[in-house]
Amino acid sequence: MKEHVDLEAVYPFPPERVWEALTNSDALSKWLMPADFQPLIGYRFRLDRPDQNPIKGKVIEVETAKILAYTWEDDDEGQESVVVWTLEPKDGGTQLRLQHRLVEAPVVNCLSMDLYFNWRHALRMGLPQFLRHLTYAVRPPIVYVDESQSVKEEVKA
């Protein structure tokens, strides 16, 4: 069990393209899970998971192509957390950081390892595959940085 998830990845696509993949309901439905999402502060959304209760949340911070934050309410886990995406231009592409943290509670809780591995898989496989279909240009390798374990991986795009 972990108290938080911190993952980073560098994609050879501009921040605006990565932002679209993070904030457009159709895009999210293709690389993450079926979604009803809009990047508007206060917007209540849901992410539908097969054979589980949906994830519900509320958008709490939006700075177009820079920061997206929302609550993450998982009835199956019985706890509320916050997801923050930070995008920064890097070498003609985008450095994307995902932080997923529990909301402070009187009892110390932990996020499940499944959640960590699901996010890691989404950043390594789902999102890059989705982004690849949006361009035909030759791209440099994607570099993945997992700060929670100080692991750096490189995968050809």
VEXDREN-124219 format. One record per atom (N, C-alpha, C): residue in three letters; z, y, x; atom name; residue number from 1. Coordinates in steps of 0.001 Angstrom, whole numbers. Last residue first. Example, Ala and Ser with C-alpha at 12.3 -4.5 7.8 and 13.67 -1.06 7.14 Angstrom:
+-----+---------+---------+---------+----+-----+
!  aa !       Z !       Y !       X ! at !   i !
+-----+---------+---------+---------+----+-----+
! ser !    7080 !   -2250 !   12850 !  N !   2 !
! ser !    7140 !   -1060 !   13670 ! CA !   2 !
! ser !    7870 !      30 !   12900 !  C !   2 !
! ala !    7800 !   -5690 !   13190 !  N !   1 !
! ala !    7800 !   -4500 !   12300 ! CA !   1 !
! ala !    7800 !   -3300 !   13200 !  C !   1 !
+-----+---------+---------+---------+----+-----+
//
This chain:
+-----+---------+---------+---------+----+-----+
!  aa !       Z !       Y !       X ! at !   i !
+-----+---------+---------+---------+----+-----+
! ala !  -29227 !    5362 !    9058 !  N ! 157 !
! ala !  -29592 !    5759 !    7695 ! CA ! 157 !
! ala !  -30850 !    5037 !    7256 !  C ! 157 !
! lys !  -27017 !    3288 !   10845 !  N ! 156 !
! lys !  -28341 !    3896 !   10761 ! CA ! 156 !
! lys !  -28678 !    4186 !    9306 !  C ! 156 !
! val !  -23659 !    4119 !   11357 !  N ! 155 !
! val !  -24599 !    3257 !   10656 ! CA ! 155 !
! val !  -25926 !    3984 !   10579 !  C ! 155 !
! glu !  -20663 !    4048 !   13077 !  N ! 154 !
! glu !  -21978 !    4659 !   12988 ! CA ! 154 !
! glu !  -22931 !    3654 !   12369 !  C ! 154 !
! glu !  -17199 !    4877 !   12836 !  N ! 153 !
! glu !  -18279 !    3917 !   12705 ! CA ! 153 !
! glu !  -19603 !    4668 !   12626 !  C ! 153 !
! lys !  -14005 !    5135 !   14004 !  N ! 152 !
! lys !  -15255 !    5858 !   13863 ! CA ! 152 !
! lys !  -16373 !    4832 !   13855 !  C ! 152 !
! val !  -10642 !    5228 !   13095 !  N ! 151 !
! val !  -11817 !    4393 !   13321 ! CA ! 151 !
! val !  -13052 !    5251 !   13113 !  C ! 151 !
! ser !   -7992 !    5956 !   12493 !  N ! 150 !
! ser !   -8654 !    6436 !   13708 ! CA ! 150 !
! ser !   -9837 !    5547 !   14090 !  C ! 150 !
! gln !   -7057 !    5433 !   10057 !  N ! 149 !
! gln !   -6941 !    4341 !   11014 ! CA ! 149 !
! gln !   -7599 !    4697 !   12344 !  C ! 149 !
! ser !   -7419 !    7793 !    8745 !  N ! 148 !
! ser !   -6156 !    7098 !    8512 ! CA ! 148 !
! ser !   -5962 !    5939 !    9476 !  C ! 148 !
! glu !   -9987 !    8656 !    9327 !  N ! 147 !
! glu !   -8864 !    9238 !   10065 ! CA ! 147 !
! glu !   -7566 !    8470 !    9875 !  C ! 147 !
! asp !  -12852 !    7378 !    9749 !  N ! 146 !
! asp !  -11712 !    6982 !    8932 ! CA ! 146 !
! asp !  -10469 !    7442 !    9679 !  C ! 146 !
! val !  -16060 !    8518 !    9725 !  N ! 145 !
! val !  -14783 !    8664 !   10408 ! CA ! 145 !
! val !  -13679 !    8333 !    9414 !  C ! 145 !
! tyr !  -19410 !    7694 !   10247 !  N ! 144 !
! tyr !  -18256 !    7586 !    9370 ! CA ! 144 !
! tyr !  -16987 !    7703 !   10199 !  C ! 144 !
! val !  -22568 !    9060 !   10527 !  N ! 143 !
! val !  -21350 !    8732 !   11258 ! CA ! 143 !
! val !  -20191 !    8763 !   10272 !  C ! 143 !
! ile !  -25890 !    8075 !   10241 !  N ! 142 !
! ile !  -24726 !    8591 !    9527 ! CA ! 142 !
! ile !  -23499 !    8151 !   10318 !  C ! 142 !
! pro !  -28677 !    8979 !   12351 !  N ! 141 !
! pro !  -27634 !    8066 !   11886 ! CA ! 141 !
! pro !  -26542 !    8802 !   11126 !  C ! 141 !
! pro !  -31272 !   11149 !   10920 !  N ! 140 !
! pro !  -30461 !   10623 !   12020 ! CA ! 140 !
! pro !  -29402 !    9674 !   11476 !  C ! 140 !
! arg !  -34259 !   10485 !    9009 !  N ! 139 !
! arg !  -32889 !   10967 !    9117 ! CA ! 139 !
! arg !  -32187 !   10383 !   10331 !  C ! 139 !
! val !  -37322 !   11604 !    7807 !  N ! 138 !
! val !  -36658 !   10736 !    8785 ! CA ! 138 !
! val !  -35284 !   11327 !    9039 !  C ! 138 !
! ala !  -37594 !   12205 !    4236 !  N ! 137 !
! ala !  -37607 !   12636 !    5637 ! CA ! 137 !
! ala !  -36946 !   11595 !    6531 !  C ! 137 !
! tyr !  -37461 !   11791 !    1611 !  N ! 136 !
! tyr !  -38305 !   10856 !    2349 ! CA ! 136 !
! tyr !  -38363 !   11210 !    3828 !  C ! 136 !
! thr !  -34713 !   11848 !    -728 !  N ! 135 !
! thr !  -35538 !   12449 !     315 ! CA ! 135 !
! thr !  -36356 !   11377 !    1003 !  C ! 135 !
! leu !  -33168 !   10482 !   -2516 !  N ! 134 !
! leu !  -33503 !   11861 !   -2857 ! CA ! 134 !
! leu !  -34400 !   12525 !   -1826 !  C ! 134 !
! his !  -32382 !    8068 !   -1593 !  N ! 133 !
! his !  -33463 !    8067 !   -2575 ! CA ! 133 !
! his !  -33894 !    9479 !   -2960 !  C ! 133 !
! arg !  -30168 !    8666 !     -27 !  N ! 132 !
! arg !  -31431 !    8273 !     614 ! CA ! 132 !
! arg !  -32613 !    8351 !    -339 !  C ! 132 !
! leu !  -28090 !    9027 !   -1882 !  N ! 131 !
! leu !  -28662 !   10194 !   -1208 ! CA ! 131 !
! leu !  -30004 !    9874 !    -557 !  C ! 131 !
! phe !  -27563 !    6328 !   -2572 !  N ! 130 !
! phe !  -28024 !    7277 !   -3579 ! CA ! 130 !
! phe !  -28717 !    8464 !   -2918 !  C ! 130 !
! gln !  -26681 !    5355 !    -127 !  N ! 129 !
! gln !  -27862 !    4756 !    -757 ! CA ! 129 !
! gln !  -28432 !    5691 !   -1810 !  C ! 129 !
! pro !  -24373 !    6982 !     306 !  N ! 128 !
! pro !  -25536 !    7065 !    1198 ! CA ! 128 !
! pro !  -26804 !    6473 !     573 !  C ! 128 !
! leu !  -22749 !    6144 !   -1998 !  N ! 127 !
! leu !  -23233 !    7511 !   -1841 ! CA ! 127 !
! leu !  -24410 !    7593 !    -883 !  C ! 127 !
! gly !  -22390 !    3256 !   -1502 !  N ! 126 !
! gly !  -22915 !    3840 !   -2736 ! CA ! 126 !
! gly !  -23511 !    5217 !   -2568 !  C ! 126 !
! met !  -21437 !    2970 !    1315 !  N ! 125 !
! met !  -22577 !    2279 !     720 ! CA ! 125 !
! met !  -23177 !    3043 !    -465 !  C ! 125 !
! arg !  -19363 !    4631 !    2193 !  N ! 124 !
! arg !  -20205 !    3945 !    3180 ! CA ! 124 !
! arg !  -21483 !    3382 !    2573 !  C ! 124 !
! leu !  -18114 !    5622 !     -93 !  N ! 123 !
! leu !  -18590 !    6563 !     927 ! CA ! 123 !
! leu !  -19548 !    5915 !    1915 !  C ! 123 !
! ala !  -17518 !    3218 !   -1450 !  N ! 122 !
! ala !  -18344 !    4238 !   -2096 ! CA ! 122 !
! ala !  -18920 !    5211 !   -1075 !  C ! 122 !
! his !  -15825 !    1948 !     396 !  N ! 121 !
! his !  -17112 !    1342 !      61 ! CA ! 121 !
! his !  -18050 !    2379 !    -567 !  C ! 121 !
! arg !  -13669 !    3735 !     273 !  N ! 120 !
! arg !  -14360 !    3506 !    1547 ! CA ! 120 !
! arg !  -15751 !    2919 !    1295 !  C ! 120 !
! trp !  -12876 !    3422 !   -2376 !  N ! 119 !
! trp !  -13382 !    4717 !   -1914 ! CA ! 119 !
! trp !  -14181 !    4535 !    -626 !  C ! 119 !
! asn !  -12087 !     694 !   -2236 !  N ! 118 !
! asn !  -13130 !    1121 !   -3174 ! CA ! 118 !
! asn !  -13727 !    2458 !   -2765 !  C ! 118 !
! phe !  -10033 !     765 !    -339 !  N ! 117 !
! phe !  -11263 !      38 !     -23 ! CA ! 117 !
! phe !  -12399 !     405 !    -974 !  C ! 117 !
! tyr !   -8142 !    2361 !   -1770 !  N ! 116 !
! tyr !   -8628 !    2753 !    -446 ! CA ! 116 !
! tyr !   -9968 !    2077 !    -149 !  C ! 116 !
! leu !   -7741 !     733 !   -4027 !  N ! 115 !
! leu !   -8278 !    2079 !   -4181 ! CA ! 115 !
! leu !   -8851 !    2572 !   -2864 !  C ! 115 !
! asp !   -6616 !   -1527 !   -2850 !  N ! 114 !
! asp !   -7901 !   -1639 !   -3539 ! CA ! 114 !
! asp !   -8550 !    -275 !   -3686 !  C ! 114 !
! met !   -4169 !    -633 !   -2051 !  N ! 113 !
! met !   -5179 !    -831 !   -1002 ! CA ! 113 !
! met !   -6557 !    -991 !   -1630 !  C ! 113 !
! ser !   -2828 !    1848 !   -4266 !  N ! 112 !
! ser !   -3177 !     470 !   -3933 ! CA ! 112 !
! ser !   -4211 !     431 !   -2814 !  C ! 112 !
! leu !    -463 !    4289 !   -3298 !  N ! 111 !
! leu !   -1768 !    3964 !   -3850 ! CA ! 111 !
! leu !   -2119 !    2551 !   -3428 !  C ! 111 !
! cys !    3022 !    4182 !   -4017 !  N ! 110 !
! cys !    1917 !    4069 !   -3075 ! CA ! 110 !
! cys !     635 !    3809 !   -3845 !  C ! 110 !
! asn !    6004 !    6121 !   -4596 !  N ! 109 !
! asn !    4972 !    5172 !   -4988 ! CA ! 109 !
! asn !    3910 !    5137 !   -3911 !  C ! 109 !
! val !    9278 !    6969 !   -4890 !  N ! 108 !
! val !    8182 !    6859 !   -3926 ! CA ! 108 !
! val !    7237 !    5756 !   -4377 !  C ! 108 !
! val !   10219 !    8856 !   -7678 !  N ! 107 !
! val !   10237 !    7545 !   -7040 ! CA ! 107 !
! val !    9050 !    7478 !   -6084 !  C ! 107 !
! pro !    9598 !   11415 !   -8518 !  N ! 106 !
! pro !   10955 !   11149 !   -8054 ! CA ! 106 !
! pro !   11084 !    9808 !   -7343 !  C ! 106 !
! ala !    6410 !   12415 !   -7092 !  N ! 105 !
! ala !    7205 !   11804 !   -8155 ! CA ! 105 !
! ala !    8603 !   11534 !   -7624 !  C ! 105 !
! glu !    3467 !   14219 !   -6473 !  N ! 104 !
! glu !    4865 !   13945 !   -6116 ! CA ! 104 !
! glu !    5632 !   13432 !   -7327 !  C ! 104 !
! val !     519 !   12418 !   -6892 !  N ! 103 !
! val !    1272 !   13593 !   -7294 ! CA ! 103 !
! val !    2725 !   13259 !   -7004 !  C ! 103 !
! leu !   -1118 !   10850 !   -4121 !  N ! 102 !
! leu !    -259 !   10768 !   -5297 ! CA ! 102 !
! leu !     346 !   12129 !   -5593 !  C ! 102 !
! arg !   -4417 !   11678 !   -3033 !  N ! 101 !
! arg !   -2970 !   11651 !   -2837 ! CA ! 101 !
! arg !   -2242 !   11532 !   -4170 !  C ! 101 !
! his !   -7234 !   11556 !   -1250 !  N ! 100 !
! his !   -6719 !   11079 !   -2532 ! CA ! 100 !
! his !   -5222 !   10858 !   -2344 !  C ! 100 !
! gln !   -9832 !   13234 !     196 !  N !  99 !
! gln !   -8383 !   13069 !     246 ! CA !  99 !
! gln !   -7936 !   12661 !   -1156 !  C !  99 !
! leu !  -12780 !   13121 !    1954 !  N !  98 !
! leu !  -12136 !   12706 !     713 ! CA !  98 !
! leu !  -10647 !   12556 !     986 !  C !  98 !
! arg !  -15240 !   15129 !    3368 !  N !  97 !
! arg !  -13888 !   14586 !    3497 ! CA !  97 !
! arg !  -13345 !   14295 !    2105 !  C !  97 !
! leu !  -18321 !   15275 !    4944 !  N !  96 !
! leu !  -17632 !   15125 !    3670 ! CA !  96 !
! leu !  -16269 !   14500 !    3916 !  C !  96 !
! gln !  -20553 !   17227 !    6545 !  N !  95 !
! gln !  -19340 !   16453 !    6789 ! CA !  95 !
! gln !  -18570 !   16461 !    5478 !  C !  95 !
! thr !  -24042 !   17227 !    6362 !  N !  94 !
! thr !  -22778 !   17551 !    5698 ! CA !  94 !
! thr !  -21672 !   16630 !    6171 !  C !  94 !
! gly !  -26551 !   18599 !    8507 !  N !  93 !
! gly !  -26143 !   17699 !    7433 ! CA !  93 !
! gly !  -24844 !   18178 !    6817 !  C !  93 !
! gly !  -26965 !   20219 !   10652 !  N !  92 !
! gly !  -28059 !   20081 !    9702 ! CA !  92 !
! gly !  -27751 !   19156 !    8545 !  C !  92 !
! asp !  -24372 !   20019 !   11850 !  N !  91 !
! asp !  -25582 !   19553 !   12533 ! CA !  91 !
! asp !  -26735 !   19309 !   11573 !  C !  91 !
! lys !  -22733 !   20460 !    8906 !  N !  90 !
! lys !  -22549 !   19944 !   10258 ! CA !  90 !
! lys !  -23879 !   19416 !   10780 !  C !  90 !
! pro !  -20963 !   22158 !    6320 !  N !  89 !
! pro !  -22224 !   21935 !    7027 ! CA !  89 !
! pro !  -21937 !   21434 !    8443 !  C !  89 !
! glu !  -18525 !   20421 !    4440 !  N !  88 !
! glu !  -18793 !   21415 !    5476 ! CA !  88 !
! glu !  -20141 !   21116 !    6112 !  C !  88 !
! leu !  -16559 !   19738 !    1623 !  N !  87 !
! leu !  -17880 !   19640 !    2235 ! CA !  87 !
! leu !  -18039 !   20757 !    3252 !  C !  87 !
! thr !  -14000 !   17840 !     276 !  N !  86 !
! thr !  -14305 !   19030 !    1063 ! CA !  86 !
! thr !  -15633 !   18797 !    1770 !  C !  86 !
! trp !  -12350 !   16707 !   -2571 !  N !  85 !
! trp !  -13551 !   16558 !   -1751 ! CA !  85 !
! trp !  -13785 !   17882 !   -1032 !  C !  85 !
! val !   -9420 !   15294 !   -3676 !  N !  84 !
! val !  -10010 !   16527 !   -3152 ! CA !  84 !
! val !  -11185 !   16154 !   -2257 !  C !  84 !
! val !   -7555 !   13997 !   -6312 !  N !  83 !
! val !   -8676 !   13750 !   -5408 ! CA !  83 !
! val !   -9245 !   15101 !   -4989 !  C !  83 !
! val !   -4268 !   13066 !   -7127 !  N !  82 !
! val !   -5247 !   14146 !   -7011 ! CA !  82 !
! val !   -6285 !   13757 !   -5970 !  C !  82 !
! ser !   -2663 !   10941 !   -9601 !  N !  81 !
! ser !   -2929 !   11392 !   -8238 ! CA !  81 !
! ser !   -3967 !   12507 !   -8285 !  C !  81 !
! glu !    -305 !    9167 !  -11514 !  N !  80 !
! glu !   -1296 !   10234 !  -11423 ! CA !  80 !
! glu !   -1435 !   10658 !   -9971 !  C !  80 !
! gln !      92 !    5737 !  -12606 !  N !  79 !
! gln !     477 !    6910 !  -11821 ! CA !  79 !
! gln !    -664 !    7915 !  -11777 !  C !  79 !
! gly !    -639 !    3216 !  -13512 !  N !  78 !
! gly !     544 !    3861 !  -14052 ! CA !  78 !
! gly !    1012 !    5062 !  -13255 !  C !  78 !
! glu !   -2807 !    1666 !  -13018 !  N !  77 !
! glu !   -1865 !    1846 !  -11907 ! CA !  77 !
! glu !    -571 !    2505 !  -12381 !  C !  77 !
! asp !   -4045 !    1832 !  -15491 !  N !  76 !
! asp !   -3787 !     505 !  -14924 ! CA !  76 !
! asp !   -2781 !     576 !  -13782 !  C !  76 !
! asp !   -4414 !    4554 !  -15866 !  N !  75 !
! asp !   -3420 !    3863 !  -16695 ! CA !  75 !
! asp !   -3090 !    2483 !  -16154 !  C !  75 !
! asp !   -4871 !    7004 !  -13736 !  N !  74 !
! asp !   -5226 !    5590 !  -13819 ! CA !  74 !
! asp !   -4144 !    4858 !  -14595 !  C !  74 !
! glu !   -6092 !   10047 !  -13261 !  N !  73 !
! glu !   -5097 !    9368 !  -14087 ! CA !  73 !
! glu !   -5562 !    7942 !  -14338 !  C !  73 !
! trp !   -6476 !   12462 !  -11118 !  N !  72 !
! trp !   -6970 !   11082 !  -11257 ! CA !  72 !
! trp !   -5876 !   10316 !  -11979 !  C !  72 !
! thr !   -7601 !   15870 !  -10975 !  N !  71 !
! thr !   -6553 !   14868 !  -11147 ! CA !  71 !
! thr !   -7220 !   13525 !  -11397 !  C !  71 !
! tyr !   -9750 !   17288 !   -8432 !  N !  70 !
! tyr !   -9430 !   16903 !   -9799 ! CA !  70 !
! tyr !   -8274 !   15916 !   -9815 !  C !  70 !
! ala !  -11823 !   19490 !   -6572 !  N !  69 !
! ala !  -10545 !   18778 !   -6722 ! CA !  69 !
! ala !  -10317 !   18474 !   -8194 !  C !  69 !
! leu !  -14130 !   20418 !   -4192 !  N !  68 !
! leu !  -13990 !   19917 !   -5555 ! CA !  68 !
! leu !  -12671 !   19150 !   -5605 !  C !  68 !
! ile !  -15711 !   22773 !   -2094 !  N !  67 !
! ile !  -14479 !   22070 !   -2474 ! CA !  67 !
! ile !  -14551 !   21651 !   -3940 !  C !  67 !
! lys !  -18562 !   23339 !   -1573 !  N !  66 !
! lys !  -17505 !   23409 !    -555 ! CA !  66 !
! lys !  -16281 !   22563 !    -902 !  C !  66 !
! ala !  -20399 !   23557 !   -3610 !  N !  65 !
! ala !  -20879 !   22994 !   -2337 ! CA !  65 !
! ala !  -19847 !   23090 !   -1212 !  C !  65 !
! thr !  -18332 !   25830 !   -5281 !  N !  64 !
! thr !  -19629 !   25162 !   -5216 ! CA !  64 !
! thr !  -20057 !   24829 !   -3798 !  C !  64 !
! glu !  -15275 !   25075 !   -5746 !  N !  63 !
! glu !  -15952 !   26085 !   -4935 ! CA !  63 !
! glu !  -17289 !   25443 !   -4570 !  C !  63 !
! val !  -12808 !   24267 !   -7969 !  N !  62 !
! val !  -14244 !   24178 !   -7721 ! CA !  62 !
! val !  -14665 !   25361 !   -6868 !  C !  62 !
! glu !  -10042 !   22459 !   -9185 !  N !  61 !
! glu !  -10555 !   23426 !   -8206 ! CA !  61 !
! glu !  -12037 !   23170 !   -7976 !  C !  61 !
! ile !   -9516 !   20703 !  -11259 !  N !  60 !
! ile !   -8514 !   21735 !  -10971 ! CA !  60 !
! ile !   -8972 !   22755 !   -9932 !  C !  60 !
! val !  -10552 !   18673 !  -13888 !  N !  59 !
! val !  -11006 !   19436 !  -12729 ! CA !  59 !
! val !  -10029 !   20586 !  -12503 !  C !  59 !
! lys !   -8799 !   15813 !  -14794 !  N !  58 !
! lys !   -9080 !   17205 !  -15124 ! CA !  58 !
! lys !   -9458 !   17926 !  -13840 !  C !  58 !
! gly !   -9304 !   12395 !  -15932 !  N !  57 !
! gly !   -8877 !   13452 !  -15035 ! CA !  57 !
! gly !   -9239 !   14821 !  -15556 !  C !  57 !
! lys !   -9180 !    8835 !  -16080 !  N !  56 !
! lys !   -9275 !   10136 !  -16744 ! CA !  56 !
! lys !   -8818 !   11189 !  -15752 !  C !  56 !
! ile !  -10774 !    5780 !  -15867 !  N !  55 !
! ile !  -10056 !    6803 !  -15106 ! CA !  55 !
! ile !  -10251 !    8101 !  -15881 !  C !  55 !
! pro !  -10467 !    3276 !  -18464 !  N !  54 !
! pro !  -11184 !    4320 !  -17726 ! CA !  54 !
! pro !  -10223 !    5167 !  -16890 !  C !  54 !
! asn !   -9283 !     -81 !  -17895 !  N !  53 !
! asn !   -9177 !    1202 !  -18578 ! CA !  53 !
! asn !   -9937 !    2252 !  -17784 !  C !  53 !
! gln !  -11760 !   -2629 !  -17180 !  N !  52 !
! gln !  -10502 !   -1924 !  -16922 ! CA !  52 !
! gln !  -10468 !    -668 !  -17783 !  C !  52 !
! asp !  -14328 !   -3728 !  -17354 !  N !  51 !
! asp !  -13158 !   -4603 !  -17532 ! CA !  51 !
! asp !  -11823 !   -3952 !  -17185 !  C !  51 !
! pro !  -15817 !   -1205 !  -15413 !  N !  50 !
! pro !  -15978 !   -2441 !  -16170 ! CA !  50 !
! pro !  -14662 !   -3224 !  -16197 !  C !  50 !
! arg !  -14805 !    2169 !  -15943 !  N !  49 !
! arg !  -14826 !     994 !  -15067 ! CA !  49 !
! arg !  -15037 !    -255 !  -15909 !  C !  49 !
! asp !  -15807 !    5473 !  -16323 !  N !  48 !
! asp !  -15665 !    4168 !  -16973 ! CA !  48 !
! asp !  -15831 !    3031 !  -15983 !  C !  48 !
! leu !  -14154 !    8410 !  -16085 !  N !  47 !
! leu !  -14995 !    7510 !  -15302 ! CA !  47 !
! leu !  -14752 !    6116 !  -15868 !  C !  47 !
! arg !  -13983 !   11545 !  -17752 !  N !  46 !
! arg !  -13600 !   10136 !  -17633 ! CA !  46 !
! arg !  -14648 !    9399 !  -16821 !  C !  46 !
! phe !  -12505 !   14863 !  -17885 !  N !  45 !
! phe !  -13587 !   13896 !  -17716 ! CA !  45 !
! phe !  -13044 !   12480 !  -17752 !  C !  45 !
! arg !  -12025 !   18161 !  -18775 !  N !  44 !
! arg !  -11438 !   16816 !  -18813 ! CA !  44 !
! arg !  -12576 !   15811 !  -18813 !  C !  44 !
! tyr !  -12083 !   21189 !  -17041 !  N !  43 !
! tyr !  -12879 !   20170 !  -17734 ! CA !  43 !
! tyr !  -12193 !   18813 !  -17631 !  C !  43 !
! gly !  -10706 !   22968 !  -15462 !  N !  42 !
! gly !  -10136 !   22640 !  -16762 ! CA !  42 !
! gly !  -10892 !   21560 !  -17511 !  C !  42 !
! ile !  -13573 !   24191 !  -13907 !  N !  41 !
! ile !  -12110 !   24141 !  -13889 ! CA !  41 !
! ile !  -11596 !   23942 !  -15314 !  C !  41 !
! leu !  -16344 !   22105 !  -13784 !  N !  40 !
! leu !  -15785 !   23307 !  -14394 ! CA !  40 !
! leu !  -14268 !   23182 !  -14413 !  C !  40 !
! pro !  -18471 !   20096 !  -13203 !  N !  39 !
! pro !  -17646 !   20802 !  -12220 ! CA !  39 !
! pro !  -17149 !   22158 !  -12738 !  C !  39 !
! gln !  -18228 !   17360 !  -15413 !  N !  38 !
! gln !  -18814 !   18678 !  -15167 ! CA !  38 !
! gln !  -17904 !   19407 !  -14187 !  C !  38 !
! phe !  -18816 !   14018 !  -16515 !  N !  37 !
! phe !  -18203 !   14951 !  -15566 ! CA !  37 !
! phe !  -18969 !   16263 !  -15534 !  C !  37 !
! asp !  -18556 !   10983 !  -17265 !  N !  36 !
! asp !  -18748 !   12164 !  -18101 ! CA !  36 !
! asp !  -18058 !   13273 !  -17312 !  C !  36 !
! ala !  -19982 !    8094 !  -15689 !  N !  35 !
! ala !  -19130 !    9280 !  -15697 ! CA !  35 !
! ala !  -19552 !   10283 !  -16760 !  C !  35 !
! pro !  -19996 !    4886 !  -14232 !  N !  34 !
! pro !  -20419 !    5739 !  -15342 ! CA !  34 !
! pro !  -19428 !    6884 !  -15548 !  C !  34 !
! met !  -19481 !    5235 !  -10655 !  N !  33 !
! met !  -19275 !    4515 !  -11915 ! CA !  33 !
! met !  -19716 !    5435 !  -13042 !  C !  33 !
! leu !  -21218 !    5736 !   -8171 !  N !  32 !
! leu !  -19778 !    5479 !   -8264 ! CA !  32 !
! leu !  -19455 !    4622 !   -9489 !  C !  32 !
! trp !  -23984 !    6073 !   -8302 !  N !  31 !
! trp !  -23387 !    5632 !   -7040 ! CA !  31 !
! trp !  -21899 !    5296 !   -7132 !  C !  31 !
! lys !  -24691 !    6618 !  -11017 !  N !  30 !
! lys !  -25528 !    5744 !  -10192 ! CA !  30 !
! lys !  -24817 !    5246 !   -8941 !  C !  30 !
! ser !  -22838 !    8345 !  -12031 !  N !  29 !
! ser !  -23028 !    7066 !  -12718 ! CA !  29 !
! ser !  -23846 !    6093 !  -11891 !  C !  29 !
! leu !  -23247 !   10568 !  -10417 !  N !  28 !
! leu !  -22003 !    9793 !  -10285 ! CA !  28 !
! leu !  -22146 !    8408 !  -10910 !  C !  28 !
! ala !  -25742 !   11388 !  -11541 !  N !  27 !
! ala !  -25639 !   10959 !  -10141 ! CA !  27 !
! ala !  -24393 !   10099 !   -9936 !  C !  27 !
! asp !  -25000 !   12077 !  -14148 !  N !  26 !
! asp !  -26010 !   11032 !  -13926 ! CA !  26 !
! asp !  -25926 !   10489 !  -12507 !  C !  26 !
! ser !  -23090 !   14151 !  -13616 !  N !  25 !
! ser !  -22712 !   12907 !  -14312 ! CA !  25 !
! ser !  -23703 !   11779 !  -14074 !  C !  25 !
! asn !  -22685 !   15760 !  -10581 !  N !  24 !
! asn !  -23624 !   15513 !  -11668 ! CA !  24 !
! asn !  -23298 !   14162 !  -12311 !  C !  24 !
! thr !  -21005 !   15904 !   -8356 !  N !  23 !
! thr !  -20675 !   16675 !   -9555 ! CA !  23 !
! thr !  -21585 !   16437 !  -10751 !  C !  23 !
! leu !  -21822 !   14508 !   -6109 !  N !  22 !
! leu !  -20397 !   14472 !   -6464 ! CA !  22 !
! leu !  -20101 !   15059 !   -7838 !  C !  22 !
! ala !  -24517 !   15078 !   -5865 !  N !  21 !
! ala !  -24123 !   13671 !   -6029 ! CA !  21 !
! ala !  -22664 !   13541 !   -6478 !  C !  21 !
! glu !  -24349 !   17830 !   -5414 !  N !  20 !
! glu !  -24999 !   17333 !   -6630 ! CA !  20 !
! glu !  -24586 !   15889 !   -6910 !  C !  20 !
! trp !  -23194 !   17793 !   -2854 !  N !  19 !
! trp !  -22466 !   18368 !   -3985 ! CA !  19 !
! trp !  -23032 !   17849 !   -5308 !  C !  19 !
! val !  -25325 !   16815 !   -1377 !  N !  18 !
! val !  -24121 !   15991 !   -1495 ! CA !  18 !
! val !  -23288 !   16477 !   -2684 !  C !  18 !
! arg !  -27019 !   19026 !   -1671 !  N !  17 !
! arg !  -27460 !   17707 !   -2139 ! CA !  17 !
! arg !  -26255 !   16781 !   -2328 !  C !  17 !
! glu !  -25547 !   21067 !    -478 !  N !  16 !
! glu !  -25954 !   21205 !   -1876 ! CA !  16 !
! glu !  -26387 !   19859 !   -2470 !  C !  16 !
! pro !  -25268 !   20268 !    2231 !  N !  15 !
! pro !  -24116 !   20241 !    1324 ! CA !  15 !
! pro !  -24503 !   20318 !    -157 !  C !  15 !
! pro !  -28117 !   18205 !    3234 !  N !  14 !
! pro !  -27414 !   19486 !    3095 ! CA !  14 !
! pro !  -26262 !   19393 !    2089 !  C !  14 !
! phe !  -27749 !   15151 !    5080 !  N !  13 !
! phe !  -28271 !   15855 !    3921 ! CA !  13 !
! phe !  -27496 !   17156 !    3776 !  C !  13 !
! pro !  -26731 !   13029 !    6679 !  N !  12 !
! pro !  -27838 !   13874 !    7134 ! CA !  12 !
! pro !  -28540 !   14578 !    5973 !  C !  12 !
! tyr !  -23157 !   12997 !    6575 !  N !  11 !
! tyr !  -24432 !   12590 !    5987 ! CA !  11 !
! tyr !  -25538 !   13540 !    6447 !  C !  11 !
! val !  -20175 !   11753 !    7697 !  N !  10 !
! val !  -21184 !   12776 !    7960 ! CA !  10 !
! val !  -22510 !   12228 !    7454 !  C !  10 !
! ala !  -16970 !   11288 !    6232 !  N !   9 !
! ala !  -18293 !   10763 !    6548 ! CA !   9 !
! ala !  -19209 !   11948 !    6806 !  C !   9 !
! glu !  -13541 !   10361 !    5972 !  N !   8 !
! glu !  -14577 !   11343 !    6284 ! CA !   8 !
! glu !  -15872 !   10624 !    6573 !  C !   8 !
! leu !  -10556 !    9888 !    4088 !  N !   7 !
! leu !  -11790 !    9354 !    4658 ! CA !   7 !
! leu !  -12749 !   10505 !    4931 !  C !   7 !
! asp !   -7428 !    9065 !    3159 !  N !   6 !
! asp !   -8152 !   10127 !    3859 ! CA !   6 !
! asp !   -9366 !    9490 !    4514 !  C !   6 !
! val !   -5154 !    8346 !     706 !  N !   5 !
! val !   -6423 !    7906 !    1283 ! CA !   5 !
! val !   -7065 !    9135 !    1898 !  C !   5 !
! his !   -1612 !    7648 !     620 !  N !   4 !
! his !   -2777 !    8512 !     473 ! CA !   4 !
! his !   -4008 !    7824 !    1070 !  C !   4 !
! glu !     229 !    5703 !     847 !  N !   3 !
! glu !     626 !    6874 !      79 ! CA !   3 !
! glu !    -546 !    7805 !    -157 !  C !   3 !
! lys !    -672 !    2270 !     410 !  N !   2 !
! lys !    -765 !    3526 !    1141 ! CA !   2 !
! lys !    -296 !    4662 !     233 !  C !   2 !
! met !       0 !   -1188 !     843 !  N !   1 !
! met !       0 !       0 !       0 ! CA !   1 !
! met !       0 !    1246 !     884 !  C !   1 !
+-----+---------+---------+---------+----+-----+
//
